């Protein structure tokens, strides 16, 4: 039985895809092993959202080759799509484009001289397949769409992933119900641009209403949205149903109108402020995260200070801050007025410090208040040191029995230690929510 190991860089969508690949190959005799172990075949699903993602992708490929010099190595994903020549230099066996990713299992079978008719007879392609679990995780990612039509100046993903394509709602529902039957308590809806979901007359809000009616999963979490995609209907759905996690992540990128315009973003600073205002009024317990790029070409000190003040004056609770890096083939690559590395790093760290301060203040609000935590794993050698995420995306370390892993427990945080809420669960307490 050949062994195969998968890994991905970057987004939740990449993680979903390697799970799908693994499950499609399992019936054909492939045993999935951890990526840090020797294997007969390695699959690397790459990312190119930043130059660091490019570097991580190359490092993983080299690591696999060193670990098992005779192994077959198959590379796919956005970096492989846009820079196949850079991948080919790394002594790999096959490059699979994003557009052909649903044929990756066939490519792996061919490398091991296994008849491809076996896979074709399975009548399974990526658009029809569903996953039944997510190896090593207590939350499952569910792909609802792929691709992006925005063509922002700094981003190459729209080119690597192609135009928007949305999965049929029936397939998404079938997948979520399968995950629920396999004891997953939370799913995260993911894609390249989930706010553009559209299939069979249903937009994202319509899909959410279907999922709430036609699935039994305990928690549904959204991934990133643009500020203008926080519609009044979306806010009402979030406010009225406890199965939808009170957490959203805004793809903000900047707090300056001039920079947003040059980036090609289709909203302004006021749209970001308005989205936050409506969310916090309707869902007071909500946690709001955001992505920001600092040091975009031409960003002045005044532009940057507008971003800093936006974060300082509004209810952002955790930040992903990225210093700008050129992405090959994007409009921003050819813009002048590039910001020196030292200035970008200084701006990024200053904004991150502000984000950490705001996160601590937000967490402090929930000391003494009940939260429902999906227990993920142990955080120490002892069986009673656990960690998990609350419904509003707060990290909580828990003292409690290891049997709680994978369940949702009600806790009352008592303190903040090392940047995380802490709580105790007693084994005889009826804190576990019914499944």
C-alpha positions as a Markdown table, in Angstrom:
| # | Residue | x | y | z |
|---|---|---|---|---|
| 1 | Unk | 0.0 | 0.0 | 0.0 |
| 2 | Unk | 1.7 | 3.3 | -1.1 |
| 3 | Unk | 1.9 | 6.1 | 1.4 |
| 4 | Unk | 1.0 | 9.6 | 0.5 |
| 5 | Unk | 1.4 | 12.9 | 2.5 |
| 6 | Unk | -0.4 | 16.2 | 1.8 |
| 7 | Unk | 0.3 | 19.7 | 2.9 |
| 8 | Unk | -0.9 | 23.1 | 2.0 |
| 9 | Unk | 0.3 | 26.7 | 2.3 |
| 10 | Unk | -2.0 | 29.7 | 2.9 |
| 11 | Unk | -5.8 | 29.7 | 2.8 |
| 12 | Unk | -8.5 | 27.5 | 4.2 |
| 13 | Unk | -9.5 | 26.6 | 0.6 |
| 14 | Unk | -6.1 | 25.0 | 0.0 |
| 15 | Unk | -6.6 | 22.9 | 3.2 |
| 16 | Unk | -10.0 | 21.8 | 2.0 |
| 17 | Unk | -8.6 | 20.8 | -1.3 |
| 18 | Unk | -5.9 | 18.5 | 0.1 |
| 19 | Unk | -8.6 | 16.8 | 2.2 |
| 20 | Unk | -10.7 | 16.2 | -0.9 |
| 21 | Unk | -7.6 | 14.8 | -2.7 |
| 22 | Unk | -6.8 | 12.5 | 0.2 |
| 23 | Unk | -10.3 | 11.1 | 0.4 |
| 24 | Unk | -10.5 | 10.5 | -3.4 |
| 25 | Unk | -7.3 | 8.5 | -3.4 |
| 26 | Unk | -8.0 | 6.4 | -0.3 |
| 27 | Unk | -10.3 | 3.9 | -2.1 |
| 28 | Unk | -7.4 | 3.1 | -4.5 |
| 29 | Unk | -5.0 | 1.9 | -1.8 |
| 30 | Unk | -3.2 | 5.1 | -0.7 |
| 31 | Unk | -2.6 | 5.5 | 3.0 |
| 32 | Unk | -2.3 | 9.1 | 4.0 |
| 33 | Unk | 0.5 | 9.8 | 6.5 |
| 34 | Unk | 1.6 | 13.1 | 8.1 |
| 35 | Unk | 3.7 | 15.3 | 5.9 |
| 36 | Unk | 6.7 | 15.2 | 8.4 |
| 37 | Unk | 7.0 | 11.4 | 7.9 |
| 38 | Unk | 8.6 | 9.4 | 5.1 |
| 39 | Unk | 6.2 | 8.7 | 2.2 |
| 40 | Unk | 6.1 | 7.3 | -1.3 |
| 41 | Unk | 4.4 | 10.4 | -2.6 |
| 42 | Unk | 4.1 | 14.0 | -1.4 |
| 43 | Unk | 1.5 | 16.5 | -2.6 |
| 44 | Unk | 2.1 | 20.2 | -2.0 |
| 45 | Unk | -0.8 | 22.7 | -2.5 |
| 46 | Unk | 1.0 | 26.0 | -2.9 |
| 47 | Unk | 0.1 | 29.7 | -2.3 |
| 48 | Unk | 1.3 | 32.9 | -3.8 |
| 49 | Unk | -0.6 | 35.5 | -1.9 |
| 50 | Unk | 2.7 | 37.0 | -0.6 |
| 51 | Unk | 6.4 | 36.5 | -1.2 |
| 52 | Unk | 6.5 | 34.7 | 2.1 |
| 53 | Unk | 3.9 | 32.2 | 0.8 |
| 54 | Unk | 6.1 | 31.6 | -2.3 |
| 55 | Unk | 9.1 | 30.9 | 0.0 |
| 56 | Unk | 7.1 | 28.6 | 2.3 |
| 57 | Unk | 5.9 | 26.6 | -0.8 |
| 58 | Unk | 9.5 | 26.1 | -2.1 |
| 59 | Unk | 10.7 | 25.1 | 1.4 |
| 60 | Unk | 8.0 | 22.4 | 1.8 |
| 61 | Unk | 8.9 | 20.9 | -1.6 |
| 62 | Unk | 12.6 | 20.8 | -0.7 |
| 63 | Unk | 11.8 | 19.4 | 2.7 |
| 64 | Unk | 9.8 | 16.5 | 1.1 |
| 65 | Unk | 12.7 | 15.7 | -1.3 |
| 66 | Unk | 15.2 | 15.6 | 1.6 |
| 67 | Unk | 13.0 | 13.4 | 3.7 |
| 68 | Unk | 12.3 | 10.8 | 1.0 |
| 69 | Unk | 14.7 | 11.2 | -1.9 |
| 70 | Unk | 13.0 | 8.6 | -4.1 |
| 71 | Unk | 9.4 | 9.8 | -3.4 |
| 72 | Unk | 7.1 | 11.1 | -6.1 |
| 73 | Unk | 6.4 | 14.8 | -5.6 |
| 74 | Unk | 3.3 | 16.5 | -7.1 |
| 75 | Unk | 2.8 | 20.2 | -6.8 |
| 76 | Unk | -0.3 | 22.2 | -7.4 |
| 77 | Unk | -1.9 | 25.5 | -6.2 |
| 78 | Unk | -1.6 | 29.2 | -7.0 |
| 79 | Unk | 2.2 | 29.4 | -7.0 |
| 80 | Unk | 2.5 | 26.4 | -9.2 |
| 81 | Unk | -0.1 | 27.9 | -11.5 |
| 82 | Unk | 1.7 | 31.3 | -12.0 |
| 83 | Unk | 5.3 | 30.2 | -11.6 |
| 84 | Unk | 5.6 | 26.7 | -13.0 |
| 85 | Unk | 9.2 | 27.3 | -14.1 |
| 86 | Unk | 10.2 | 28.1 | -10.5 |
| 87 | Unk | 8.6 | 24.9 | -9.4 |
| 88 | Unk | 10.2 | 22.8 | -12.1 |
| 89 | Unk | 13.7 | 23.7 | -10.9 |
| 90 | Unk | 13.0 | 21.8 | -7.6 |
| 91 | Unk | 13.1 | 18.3 | -9.0 |
| 92 | Unk | 9.4 | 17.5 | -8.8 |
| 93 | Unk | 7.6 | 14.8 | -10.7 |
| 94 | Unk | 4.4 | 16.6 | -11.8 |
| 95 | Unk | 2.9 | 20.1 | -11.8 |
| 96 | Unk | -0.9 | 20.2 | -11.8 |
| 97 | Unk | -2.5 | 23.6 | -12.6 |
| 98 | Unk | -5.4 | 24.9 | -10.5 |
| 99 | Unk | -7.7 | 24.5 | -13.5 |
| 100 | Unk | -6.8 | 20.7 | -13.6 |
| 101 | Unk | -6.7 | 20.2 | -9.9 |
| 102 | Unk | -9.7 | 17.9 | -9.9 |
| 103 | Unk | -7.6 | 15.6 | -12.1 |
| 104 | Unk | -4.8 | 15.4 | -9.5 |
| 105 | Unk | -5.8 | 11.9 | -8.3 |
| 106 | Unk | -5.5 | 10.6 | -11.8 |
| 107 | Unk | -2.0 | 12.1 | -12.0 |
| 108 | Unk | -1.0 | 10.4 | -8.8 |
| 109 | Unk | -2.4 | 7.0 | -10.0 |
| 110 | Unk | -0.4 | 7.3 | -13.2 |
| 111 | Unk | 2.9 | 7.9 | -11.3 |
| 112 | Unk | 2.3 | 4.5 | -9.6 |
| 113 | Unk | 1.1 | 2.8 | -12.8 |
| 114 | Unk | -2.3 | 2.2 | -11.3 |
| 115 | Unk | -5.0 | 2.0 | -14.1 |
| 116 | Unk | -6.8 | 5.4 | -14.3 |
| 117 | Unk | -10.0 | 3.6 | -15.3 |
| 118 | Unk | -10.4 | 2.7 | -11.7 |
| 119 | Unk | -10.7 | 6.4 | -10.8 |
| 120 | Unk | -13.0 | 7.2 | -13.8 |
| 121 | Unk | -15.3 | 4.3 | -12.9 |
| 122 | Unk | -15.8 | 6.0 | -9.6 |
| 123 | Unk | -17.7 | 8.8 | -11.5 |
| 124 | Unk | -16.2 | 11.4 | -9.2 |
| 125 | Unk | -15.0 | 14.8 | -10.2 |
| 126 | Unk | -14.2 | 17.7 | -7.9 |
| 127 | Unk | -17.5 | 19.4 | -8.5 |
| 128 | Unk | -19.4 | 16.3 | -7.4 |
| 129 | Unk | -17.2 | 15.2 | -4.5 |
| 130 | Unk | -17.7 | 15.8 | -0.9 |
| 131 | Unk | -15.4 | 15.4 | 2.1 |
| 132 | Unk | -16.4 | 13.4 | 5.1 |
| 133 | Unk | -13.9 | 14.8 | 7.6 |
| 134 | Unk | -10.8 | 16.9 | 8.0 |
| 135 | Unk | -7.7 | 15.0 | 9.2 |
| 136 | Unk | -6.3 | 16.3 | 12.5 |
| 137 | Unk | -8.9 | 19.0 | 13.0 |
| 138 | Unk | -12.0 | 19.5 | 15.0 |
| 139 | Unk | -13.4 | 22.2 | 12.7 |
| 140 | Unk | -14.0 | 21.4 | 9.0 |
| 141 | Unk | -13.6 | 23.8 | 6.1 |
| 142 | Unk | -16.3 | 23.7 | 3.5 |
| 143 | Unk | -15.7 | 25.1 | 0.0 |
| 144 | Unk | -18.6 | 27.1 | -1.3 |
| 145 | Unk | -17.0 | 28.8 | -4.3 |
| 146 | Unk | -13.7 | 29.4 | -6.1 |
| 147 | Unk | -12.2 | 32.2 | -8.2 |
| 148 | Unk | -12.4 | 36.0 | -8.1 |
| 149 | Unk | -13.4 | 38.7 | -10.6 |
| 150 | Unk | -12.1 | 41.8 | -8.7 |
| 151 | Unk | -8.6 | 42.0 | -10.2 |
| 152 | Unk | -7.2 | 44.2 | -7.4 |
| 153 | Unk | -3.9 | 45.8 | -8.2 |
| 154 | Unk | -1.9 | 44.0 | -5.5 |
| 155 | Unk | -3.3 | 40.5 | -5.9 |
| 156 | Unk | -2.4 | 37.6 | -8.3 |
| 157 | Unk | -5.0 | 35.2 | -6.9 |
| 158 | Unk | -7.7 | 36.2 | -9.4 |
| 159 | Unk | -5.3 | 35.2 | -12.2 |
| 160 | Unk | -4.2 | 32.0 | -10.5 |
| 161 | Unk | -7.8 | 30.8 | -9.6 |
| 162 | Unk | -9.8 | 32.2 | -12.5 |
| 163 | Unk | -13.3 | 33.6 | -12.6 |
| 164 | Unk | -15.9 | 33.0 | -9.8 |
| 165 | Unk | -17.5 | 29.6 | -9.8 |
| 166 | Unk | -20.0 | 28.6 | -7.0 |
| 167 | Unk | -20.8 | 25.1 | -5.8 |
| 168 | Unk | -24.4 | 23.9 | -6.0 |
| 169 | Unk | -26.2 | 24.4 | -2.6 |
| 170 | Unk | -27.3 | 20.8 | -2.7 |
| 171 | Unk | -23.7 | 19.6 | -2.7 |
| 172 | Unk | -22.7 | 21.9 | 0.1 |
| 173 | Unk | -25.7 | 20.7 | 2.2 |
| 174 | Unk | -24.8 | 17.1 | 1.6 |
| 175 | Unk | -21.2 | 17.7 | 2.6 |
| 176 | Unk | -22.1 | 19.6 | 5.8 |
| 177 | Unk | -24.6 | 16.9 | 6.8 |
| 178 | Unk | -21.9 | 14.2 | 6.2 |
| 179 | Unk | -19.5 | 16.1 | 8.5 |
| 180 | Unk | -22.2 | 16.5 | 11.1 |
| 181 | Unk | -22.9 | 12.8 | 11.1 |
| 182 | Unk | -19.1 | 12.3 | 11.6 |
| 183 | Unk | -19.3 | 14.3 | 14.8 |
| 184 | Unk | -18.0 | 17.6 | 13.5 |
| 185 | Unk | -19.6 | 20.4 | 15.5 |
| 186 | Unk | -18.4 | 23.4 | 13.4 |
| 187 | Unk | -17.8 | 24.2 | 9.7 |
| 188 | Unk | -16.2 | 27.3 | 8.2 |
| 189 | Unk | -17.5 | 28.4 | 4.8 |
| 190 | Unk | -14.5 | 29.1 | 2.6 |
| 191 | Unk | -13.5 | 30.1 | -0.9 |
| 192 | Unk | -11.5 | 32.8 | -2.7 |
| 193 | Unk | -14.3 | 35.4 | -2.4 |
| 194 | Unk | -17.3 | 33.9 | -0.6 |
| 195 | Unk | -19.3 | 37.2 | -0.8 |
| 196 | Unk | -19.6 | 36.5 | -4.6 |
| 197 | Unk | -21.4 | 33.2 | -4.0 |
| 198 | Unk | -24.2 | 32.7 | -6.6 |
| 199 | Unk | -25.8 | 29.5 | -7.6 |
| 200 | Unk | -29.4 | 28.5 | -8.7 |
| 201 | Unk | -30.7 | 31.9 | -7.8 |
| 202 | Unk | -29.2 | 31.9 | -4.2 |
| 203 | Unk | -26.6 | 34.5 | -3.1 |
| 204 | Unk | -24.6 | 34.1 | 0.1 |
| 205 | Unk | -27.5 | 35.2 | 2.4 |
| 206 | Unk | -29.8 | 32.8 | 0.6 |
| 207 | Unk | -27.3 | 29.9 | 1.0 |
| 208 | Unk | -27.0 | 30.7 | 4.7 |
| 209 | Unk | -30.8 | 30.5 | 5.1 |
| 210 | Unk | -30.7 | 27.1 | 3.3 |
| 211 | Unk | -27.9 | 25.8 | 5.5 |
| 212 | Unk | -29.8 | 26.8 | 8.6 |
| 213 | Unk | -32.9 | 25.0 | 7.4 |
| 214 | Unk | -31.4 | 21.9 | 5.8 |
| 215 | Unk | -28.4 | 21.0 | 8.0 |
| 216 | Unk | -28.0 | 20.2 | 11.7 |
| 217 | Unk | -24.4 | 21.3 | 12.2 |
| 218 | Unk | -24.1 | 23.2 | 15.5 |
| 219 | Unk | -22.0 | 26.1 | 14.4 |
| 220 | Unk | -21.5 | 27.8 | 11.0 |
| 221 | Unk | -18.6 | 30.3 | 10.6 |
| 222 | Unk | -18.0 | 32.7 | 7.8 |
| 223 | Unk | -14.5 | 33.4 | 6.4 |
| 224 | Unk | -13.5 | 36.8 | 4.9 |
| 225 | Unk | -16.0 | 39.3 | 3.4 |
| 226 | Unk | -15.6 | 42.7 | 1.8 |
| 227 | Unk | -17.1 | 45.5 | 3.9 |
| 228 | Unk | -19.9 | 46.2 | 1.3 |
| 229 | Unk | -20.9 | 42.5 | 1.5 |
| 230 | Unk | -22.1 | 43.0 | 5.1 |
| 231 | Unk | -25.6 | 43.6 | 3.9 |
| 232 | Unk | -28.5 | 44.5 | 6.3 |
| 233 | Unk | -29.9 | 41.0 | 5.5 |
| 234 | Unk | -26.6 | 39.4 | 6.5 |
| 235 | Unk | -26.6 | 41.4 | 9.8 |
| 236 | Unk | -30.1 | 40.2 | 10.5 |
| 237 | Unk | -29.2 | 36.6 | 9.9 |
| 238 | Unk | -26.2 | 36.9 | 12.2 |
| 239 | Unk | -28.2 | 38.6 | 14.9 |
| 240 | Unk | -31.1 | 36.1 | 14.8 |
| 241 | Unk | -29.5 | 32.7 | 14.8 |
| 242 | Unk | -27.1 | 31.4 | 17.4 |
| 243 | Unk | -25.8 | 28.7 | 15.1 |
| 244 | Unk | -24.1 | 31.4 | 13.0 |
| 245 | Unk | -20.9 | 32.3 | 14.9 |
| 246 | Unk | -20.8 | 36.0 | 16.0 |
| 247 | Unk | -17.5 | 36.5 | 14.2 |
| 248 | Unk | -16.6 | 38.1 | 10.9 |
| 249 | Unk | -13.4 | 38.9 | 9.1 |
| 250 | Unk | -13.2 | 42.0 | 6.9 |
| 251 | Unk | -11.0 | 42.2 | 3.9 |
| 252 | Unk | -10.3 | 45.8 | 4.6 |
| 253 | Unk | -6.7 | 46.2 | 3.3 |
| 254 | Unk | -6.5 | 50.0 | 4.0 |
| 255 | Unk | -8.2 | 52.7 | 5.9 |
| 256 | Unk | -7.4 | 55.4 | 3.4 |
| 257 | Unk | -9.7 | 56.2 | 0.5 |
| 258 | Unk | -6.8 | 57.2 | -1.9 |
| 259 | Unk | -5.0 | 53.9 | -1.3 |
| 260 | Unk | -8.2 | 51.9 | -1.6 |
| 261 | Unk | -8.9 | 53.5 | -4.9 |
| 262 | Unk | -5.4 | 52.8 | -6.3 |
| 263 | Unk | -5.6 | 49.2 | -5.0 |
| 264 | Unk | -8.8 | 48.8 | -7.0 |
| 265 | Unk | -11.0 | 48.1 | -4.0 |
| 266 | Unk | -14.6 | 48.9 | -4.6 |
| 267 | Unk | -15.4 | 50.5 | -1.3 |
| 268 | Unk | -14.2 | 53.3 | 0.9 |
| 269 | Unk | -13.3 | 54.1 | 4.5 |
| 270 | Unk | -16.9 | 55.0 | 5.3 |
| 271 | Unk | -18.1 | 51.6 | 4.1 |
| 272 | Unk | -15.8 | 49.9 | 6.5 |
| 273 | Unk | -16.9 | 52.1 | 9.4 |
| 274 | Unk | -20.6 | 51.5 | 8.5 |
| 275 | Unk | -20.2 | 47.7 | 8.3 |
| 276 | Unk | -18.6 | 47.7 | 11.8 |
| 277 | Unk | -21.2 | 50.0 | 13.3 |
| 278 | Unk | -24.1 | 47.8 | 12.0 |
| 279 | Unk | -22.5 | 44.6 | 13.1 |
| 280 | Unk | -21.6 | 45.7 | 16.7 |
| 281 | Unk | -25.1 | 47.3 | 17.2 |
| 282 | Unk | -26.9 | 44.1 | 16.1 |
| 283 | Unk | -24.5 | 41.6 | 17.6 |
| 284 | Unk | -22.8 | 43.1 | 20.7 |
| 285 | Unk | -20.7 | 40.0 | 21.4 |
| 286 | Unk | -19.2 | 39.8 | 17.9 |
| 287 | Unk | -15.5 | 39.6 | 17.2 |
| 288 | Unk | -14.3 | 41.5 | 14.1 |
| 289 | Unk | -11.1 | 40.7 | 12.5 |
| 290 | Unk | -9.5 | 42.3 | 9.4 |
| 291 | Unk | -6.7 | 42.1 | 6.8 |
| 292 | Unk | -4.5 | 45.2 | 6.2 |
| 293 | Unk | -1.7 | 45.8 | 3.8 |
| 294 | Unk | 0.8 | 48.5 | 4.8 |
| 295 | Unk | 3.4 | 50.0 | 2.5 |
| 296 | Unk | 1.4 | 49.8 | -0.7 |
| 297 | Unk | 3.3 | 51.7 | -3.5 |
| 298 | Unk | 2.8 | 55.4 | -2.9 |
| 299 | Unk | 1.4 | 55.1 | 0.6 |
| 300 | Unk | 2.4 | 58.3 | 2.4 |
| 301 | Unk | 2.6 | 58.8 | 6.1 |
| 302 | Unk | -0.8 | 60.5 | 6.0 |
| 303 | Unk | -2.3 | 57.6 | 4.2 |
| 304 | Unk | -0.9 | 55.2 | 6.7 |
| 305 | Unk | -2.1 | 57.3 | 9.7 |
| 306 | Unk | -5.6 | 57.2 | 8.2 |
| 307 | Unk | -5.4 | 53.4 | 8.4 |
| 308 | Unk | -4.0 | 53.5 | 11.9 |
| 309 | Unk | -6.8 | 55.8 | 13.1 |
| 310 | Unk | -9.4 | 53.6 | 11.4 |
| 311 | Unk | -8.3 | 50.7 | 13.5 |
| 312 | Unk | -7.8 | 52.7 | 16.7 |
| 313 | Unk | -11.3 | 54.3 | 16.5 |
| 314 | Unk | -13.4 | 51.3 | 15.5 |
| 315 | Unk | -14.2 | 47.9 | 16.8 |
| 316 | Unk | -11.5 | 45.8 | 15.3 |
| 317 | Unk | -10.5 | 42.9 | 17.6 |
| 318 | Unk | -7.8 | 41.0 | 15.8 |
| 319 | Unk | -5.7 | 41.9 | 12.8 |
| 320 | Unk | -3.7 | 40.2 | 10.0 |
| 321 | Unk | -1.2 | 42.8 | 8.9 |
| 322 | Unk | 0.9 | 42.3 | 5.8 |
| 323 | Unk | 3.8 | 44.4 | 4.5 |
| 324 | Unk | 3.2 | 44.9 | 0.8 |
| 325 | Unk | 5.2 | 42.7 | -1.5 |
| 326 | Unk | 5.2 | 42.7 | -5.3 |
| 327 | Unk | 3.2 | 39.9 | -6.9 |
| 328 | Unk | 4.4 | 39.1 | -10.4 |
| 329 | Unk | 2.0 | 40.2 | -13.1 |
| 330 | Unk | 0.0 | 42.5 | -11.0 |
| 331 | Unk | -0.6 | 46.2 | -11.7 |
| 332 | Unk | 1.1 | 47.2 | -8.4 |
| 333 | Unk | 4.3 | 45.5 | -9.5 |
| 334 | Unk | 4.8 | 48.2 | -12.1 |
| 335 | Unk | 3.9 | 51.1 | -9.9 |
| 336 | Unk | 6.5 | 53.6 | -8.8 |
| 337 | Unk | 7.1 | 55.1 | -5.3 |
| 338 | Unk | 7.9 | 51.7 | -3.7 |
| 339 | Unk | 8.1 | 52.0 | 0.1 |
| 340 | Unk | 11.5 | 51.0 | 1.6 |
| 341 | Unk | 11.5 | 47.7 | 3.5 |
| 342 | Unk | 12.4 | 49.3 | 6.9 |
| 343 | Unk | 9.4 | 51.7 | 6.7 |
| 344 | Unk | 7.0 | 48.9 | 5.7 |
| 345 | Unk | 8.2 | 46.8 | 8.6 |
| 346 | Unk | 7.9 | 49.7 | 11.1 |
| 347 | Unk | 4.4 | 50.5 | 9.9 |
| 348 | Unk | 3.4 | 46.8 | 10.1 |
| 349 | Unk | 4.7 | 46.3 | 13.6 |
| 350 | Unk | 3.1 | 49.5 | 14.9 |
| 351 | Unk | -0.3 | 48.4 | 13.5 |
| 352 | Unk | 0.2 | 44.9 | 14.9 |
| 353 | Unk | 0.9 | 46.3 | 18.4 |
| 354 | Unk | -2.3 | 48.3 | 18.2 |
| 355 | Unk | -4.2 | 45.2 | 17.1 |
| 356 | Unk | -2.8 | 43.2 | 20.1 |
| 357 | Unk | -3.8 | 45.9 | 22.5 |
| 358 | Unk | -7.4 | 46.0 | 21.1 |
| 359 | Unk | -7.6 | 42.2 | 21.2 |
| 360 | Unk | -6.6 | 42.1 | 24.9 |
| 361 | Unk | -9.3 | 44.7 | 25.7 |
| 362 | Unk | -11.9 | 42.8 | 23.7 |
| 363 | Unk | -11.0 | 39.5 | 25.5 |
| 364 | Unk | -11.2 | 41.2 | 28.9 |
| 365 | Unk | -14.9 | 42.0 | 28.2 |
| 366 | Unk | -15.7 | 38.2 | 28.4 |
| 367 | Unk | -14.1 | 37.4 | 31.8 |
| 368 | Unk | -16.9 | 36.1 | 34.0 |
| 369 | Unk | -19.3 | 35.7 | 31.0 |
| 370 | Unk | -20.3 | 32.3 | 29.5 |
| 371 | Unk | -18.7 | 31.2 | 26.3 |
| 372 | Unk | -19.1 | 28.0 | 24.3 |
| 373 | Unk | -15.8 | 26.6 | 23.3 |
| 374 | Unk | -15.0 | 24.0 | 20.7 |
| 375 | Unk | -12.2 | 22.0 | 22.3 |
| 376 | Unk | -9.5 | 21.4 | 19.8 |
| 377 | Unk | -6.4 | 19.8 | 21.3 |
| 378 | Unk | -4.1 | 19.5 | 24.3 |
| 379 | Unk | -1.6 | 22.3 | 24.8 |
| 380 | Unk | 0.8 | 20.5 | 27.1 |
| 381 | Unk | 1.9 | 17.1 | 28.1 |
| 382 | Unk | -0.7 | 16.9 | 30.8 |
| 383 | Unk | -4.1 | 15.5 | 29.8 |
| 384 | Unk | -5.9 | 18.3 | 31.5 |
| 385 | Unk | -4.5 | 21.3 | 29.5 |
| 386 | Unk | -6.8 | 21.9 | 26.5 |
| 387 | Unk | -7.4 | 24.7 | 24.1 |
| 388 | Unk | -10.3 | 25.7 | 21.8 |
| 389 | Unk | -12.2 | 28.5 | 20.1 |
| 390 | Unk | -15.3 | 30.2 | 21.4 |
| 391 | Unk | -18.2 | 31.0 | 19.1 |
| 392 | Unk | -16.9 | 34.5 | 18.7 |
| 393 | Unk | -13.4 | 33.3 | 17.9 |
| 394 | Unk | -11.6 | 33.9 | 21.2 |
| 395 | Unk | -8.9 | 31.4 | 22.1 |
| 396 | Unk | -9.6 | 29.8 | 25.5 |
| 397 | Unk | -7.2 | 27.5 | 27.4 |
| 398 | Unk | -9.2 | 25.1 | 29.5 |
| 399 | Unk | -8.3 | 22.9 | 32.5 |
| 400 | Unk | -10.5 | 19.8 | 32.0 |
| 401 | Unk | -10.5 | 16.1 | 31.0 |
| 402 | Unk | -9.1 | 15.1 | 27.6 |
| 403 | Unk | -12.4 | 13.4 | 26.7 |
| 404 | Unk | -13.7 | 16.9 | 26.0 |
| 405 | Unk | -11.7 | 17.1 | 22.7 |
| 406 | Unk | -14.1 | 17.6 | 19.8 |
| 407 | Unk | -17.0 | 18.7 | 21.9 |
| 408 | Unk | -18.5 | 22.2 | 22.6 |
| 409 | Unk | -18.3 | 23.1 | 26.3 |
| 410 | Unk | -19.8 | 26.0 | 28.2 |
| 411 | Unk | -17.1 | 27.8 | 30.2 |
| 412 | Unk | -16.8 | 31.0 | 32.2 |
| 413 | Unk | -13.3 | 32.6 | 31.6 |
| 414 | Unk | -11.6 | 33.6 | 34.8 |
| 415 | Unk | -8.4 | 35.3 | 33.6 |
| 416 | Unk | -6.1 | 36.2 | 30.6 |
| 417 | Unk | -2.8 | 34.4 | 30.7 |
| 418 | Unk | -0.2 | 34.7 | 27.8 |
| 419 | Unk | -2.8 | 36.4 | 25.6 |
| 420 | Unk | -5.5 | 33.8 | 26.0 |
| 421 | Unk | -8.6 | 33.5 | 28.2 |
| 422 | Unk | -8.4 | 30.7 | 30.8 |
| 423 | Unk | -11.2 | 28.6 | 32.3 |
| 424 | Unk | -11.8 | 25.4 | 34.2 |
| 425 | Unk | -14.2 | 22.6 | 33.3 |
| 426 | Unk | -15.0 | 20.0 | 36.0 |
| 427 | Unk | -15.6 | 16.5 | 34.8 |
| 428 | Unk | -18.9 | 16.2 | 36.7 |
| 429 | Unk | -20.3 | 19.5 | 35.4 |
| 430 | Unk | -23.0 | 19.4 | 32.8 |
| 431 | Unk | -21.2 | 21.9 | 30.5 |
| 432 | Unk | -21.1 | 19.9 | 27.3 |
| 433 | Unk | -23.7 | 21.1 | 24.8 |
| 434 | Unk | -26.0 | 18.4 | 23.4 |
| 435 | Unk | -25.0 | 17.3 | 19.9 |
